[in-house]
Amino acid sequence: MAKGEIGWKSVNEDGIKLQKNAKLFGGEWKIYEREKRFDTWEENPSPSLEDWKELLDGVQRRIPRGLFPPLEETKIKRRMRELFPDEDIED
């Protein structure tokens, strides 16, 4: 995985395991998913709150290692508040 990419695995509502990958393009995060290793990555147009939380966790773990600037955490939290105004997202 290249710098600017974060990956994780999850299970959808139907019980299907998914591989997820978030990439930073031009200051905006795009989240992709696929079922199996050789499937094509498809962009998820409306990622869930859980996907955003996984992305935030990945960025927070990479900040101390110098892989992302601390400002990136703030940008993701701001975007989460825009997409999910009813959720309590800490500062």
C-alpha positions in Angstrom: 0.0 0.0 0.0 1.4 3.4 -1.0 1.6 6.4 1.2 -1.8 8.1 1.4 -3.6 4.7 1.4 -5.3 3.0 4.3 -6.8 -0.5 4.2 -9.1 -2.6 6.5 -11.6 -5.4 6.3 -15.3 -5.4 7.3 -18.5 -7.4 6.9 -21.6 -5.8 5.2 -25.2 -6.2 6.2 -25.5 -9.4 4.1 -22.6 -11.1 6.0 -20.2 -10.7 3.0 -16.6 -10.0 3.9 -15.2 -6.9 2.2 -11.7 -5.5 1.7 -11.8 -1.7 2.0 -9.2 0.8 0.9 -9.2 4.6 1.3 -7.0 6.8 -0.9 -6.2 10.5 -0.6 -6.6 12.3 -3.9 -6.2 16.1 -4.1 -7.0 16.5 -0.4 -10.2 14.4 -0.6 -10.6 10.8 0.7 -12.2 8.2 -1.6 -13.2 4.8 -0.2 -13.1 1.7 -2.3 -14.2 -1.9 -1.7 -14.0 -5.4 -3.1 -15.0 -8.9 -2.1 -11.9 -10.9 -3.1 -8.3 -10.3 -3.9 -8.6 -10.3 -7.6 -11.9 -8.4 -7.9 -11.8 -4.9 -9.2 -11.8 -2.1 -6.6 -15.1 -0.1 -6.8 -15.6 3.3 -5.3 -18.1 3.4 -2.5 -20.1 6.6 -3.2 -21.7 6.8 0.3 -19.4 5.2 2.9 -20.9 4.5 6.2 -20.0 6.1 9.5 -18.1 2.9 10.4 -15.9 3.3 7.3 -15.1 6.9 8.2 -14.2 5.8 11.8 -11.9 3.1 10.4 -10.2 5.7 8.1 -9.9 8.2 11.1 -8.3 5.4 13.2 -5.8 4.6 10.5 -4.8 8.2 10.0 -4.5 8.8 13.8 -2.1 5.8 14.1 0.0 7.1 11.2 0.4 10.7 12.4 3.0 9.9 15.1 5.1 8.1 12.5 5.1 11.2 10.2 3.0 9.5 7.5 0.2 12.1 7.7 0.2 15.7 9.1 -2.0 16.3 12.2 -4.2 18.5 10.1 -5.5 15.5 8.2 -7.2 14.2 11.3 -9.0 17.5 11.7 -10.1 17.4 8.0 -11.6 13.9 8.4 -13.5 14.9 11.5 -14.9 17.9 9.8 -16.0 15.8 6.8 -17.6 13.3 9.2 -19.6 16.1 10.9 -20.8 17.3 7.5 -21.9 13.8 6.4 -23.3 12.7 9.8 -24.6 15.8 11.6 -26.7 13.7 14.1 -23.6 11.8 15.3 -21.4 13.0 18.2 -17.9 13.3 16.7 -15.3 14.4 19.2 -12.7 17.1 18.5 
